[in-house]
Amino acid sequence: MNSSPAVANSHIKLTIEGRLANIGMVGAVTRILSSESGFSVMSSTEIELAVVEAVTNVIKYGLLELPSSDVELSLTYYEQYLAIEISDLGIPMPSQALEDADGSVFDYLEHDMDTWPTSGMGLSLIKAVMDRVEYSSMNGRNTLRLIKLMESVDATTDS
């Protein structure tokens, strides 16, 4: 992505009631939209995983004091990437949470169940499958921004 402003090819906004029962719909819509926008099956699945995990976290932790409050998803397609913003008016994410999600939670011994993580994998998973993850909380609105770059067909072919 260069420094000049990108022009969106399309923009879709979805508002859902923050209930876990809506997670399946969010995942299906995200997968279909990313697939229709030219992402591979693998990338569409990764995008779906990241969005489902992020929205689940918002509903389970951010909206504890505001059950069934709305969660807004904004998907903007550019020529080179997809930008997804997930925002809510709930409890902000702890300030160090995104930085602390460094993937170390995946460092466990397969043969030793005592080392297996029981929680805390969500943000690391999101960061592992997306190209960029940013978070802000201003004026009571929390926004998680996820970026997924389009795959380059030329990068996989021989010249």
N, C-alpha and C positions, 0 to 999 in steps of 0.2 A: 504494500500500500504506500503510495507516495504522499507528499505533503499537500498536494492540491486537493480541493474538496471533491469528494466522490459524488457522482450523481446516481441516485437510486433508480434501479430498474422497476422495482415494485415494492410496495409497503403494505403489510397486513397487520392489523391490530386486533387482538382478541382479549376480551375481559371475561374472566370466569369467577364464579363464587368459590372462595377458598375452602373447598371441601375435598378431602382425599378421594371421594367418589368421582371427581372430575379429572383425575390424573390420567386415566386411560385415554380420554378424549384429547387431552393436551398432547400426549405422546403421539397418537395417531395423526392428528392434524399437523404436528411438527414434521413427522416423517414424510407424510404425503407432500407437504409444501416444499420441503428441502429436496425431495426426489424430483418433483416437477420443475424445480429450478436448476436442475442439472447436476446435482450432487450424486455421487456413486451410492450404491446400496450401503456400503460400509460407512461412508461419511454421513449418510442420512440416519443410519442407526446410531452413530456416535452423537449426532446432534440431538436426536430424540432422547438418548440416555442422559445427556447433559441437562436438557430442558426439564425432563421428568424429575431428575434428581434435585434440580434447583427449585422447582415449584413445590415438590414434596417438602423440602426444607423450609420454604416460606410458610407453608400451611402448618407443618408440625411445630415449628419453633417461632417463627416471626408473628404468626397470627394467634398465638396462645391467648392473648387478652382481647382479641377481636375475632372470635370464631365466625366463619363464613364471610368475612370481609373479602372484597374483591382483590384479585391478582390480575395485573395487566401484563400481557405479552405483546411485544412489538417485534415483528420480523421484517427486516429491511434487506432486500436483495440488491447487491451491487454487482458490477461485472466481475470483480475479482473475489468477492467474499459475501458472506451472510452475517449480518449483525442482529443479535437477538437481545432485547432488553426485557427483563422481568422485574416488575416494580410492584411495591405494596406500601401500605401505611402502617405496618406492624412494627415489631421490636427490631431494631437494627442488629445486623450481624456484629459480633464482637470485633473490635478493631484489628486484632492480629489474626483472625481466623483465616483469611485468604492467604496471608503470608505463611502461616503455619502449615497450610495444606501443601506440603512439599513432596508428597508421594511416599514419605517414610512409613506411612501406615501400611504400605504394601510389603514392607520388609519383615516378613515373618517366616517361620520354619513350617513347611507343609506337614511334616511328620510330628510336630509338637503343638497340639491344640491349645496349650496354655499361651502360646505366642500369637494366636490368631486374633485379629482385631474384632471387637464386637460392635463397634460403632465408629463414627468419625471418618468414614471413607468417602463421603459424598463430594466434598470440595476437591479432594485430591483426584477423584475420578473425573470430575468436570474439567479440572485443569489438564488432566492427561489426554482428554479427547478433543479439547478445543484449542485453537491457536492463540487466543488471548482471552483473559478473564479479568474484568475490572469491576470494582464495587464502589458505590458512593451512597451516602445517606445525607440528604439536605432537606431542611424544612419539613421533617417528618416523613419524607418519601425515600424509600430504600430502592436502589436500582442495581441489579447485577447485569452487566453487559458481557455477552459472549460473542466471540468472533470466530468464524470458521472460514478459512481460505478455500477457494475453489481449487480443485486439483488441476494441474496442468497436463493436458494430454501430450504436449510436446516433450515434457520431461521424461515420459516413459517410452518414447520411441527413439530408435537409433537414427542418426542423421546420415 
